[in-house]
Amino acid sequence: MSEARTPKRMTPDEFFVWQAEQDRNYELVDGVPVATPKAMTGASRRHDTVTVNVLTTLREKLRGKPCRPHTDDIAVRNPNANIRRPDLVVDCRSQPDQSMEAAVPRVLIEVLSPSTMRFDRFQKVEEYKRHEAVDVVLLIDTQSPNVIVWRRGSAGWASETFKGLAAAIPLGEIEADLAMAEIYEDLGFDGPAAETGPA
């Protein structure tokens, strides 16, 4: 399908109408559609392995519960009107089958790539923190067993780092946990993977 000519600026609602006619995923940034890095270049095998591992693990652990994991085909509408596409989103309210956005994105997960790591860790995380439904943001390193977890608490947002394949990340917000060994299944590492827990 050929891409429609892009208006210079769009509202989020206009964006979703436009996106439905495109043959690849976009984000909306400051009113302008921008192709995601993965849409332009694809993802590495390591990135894809981690994404699939987390998706399948959470799908099984959330079976029979109200929250469901989704890929980056489901977008998140942030309070600044930017539309972002985390690698994975756990949505805790059902939506019509044709919907392209999460209703209650409780947990957002970014699988970090070297080319997007700085942007994901700072700018995108700050946008996610302002979303009233988001309680947890996971930033998963693909080069070592290392996950930064941002969590909303009574005193605001705080981060915790989990290292090593023996660690497990509690996700009480969705009544689940995520073991590091599950995240990094089938991946090897150049150096020793420290058998540690939260840093």
Secondary structure, DSSP 8 states (H G I E B T S, - for coil): -------S---HHHHHHHHTT-SS-EEEETTEEEE-HHHHH---HHHHHHHHHHHHHHHHHTTTSS-EEEETTSBEE-TTS-EE--SEEEE-S---TT--B-SSEEEEEEE--TTTHHHIIIIIHHHHHT-TT--EEEEE-SSSSEEEEEEEETTEEEEEEEESTT-EEEEGGGTEEEEHHHHTTT---SS------B-
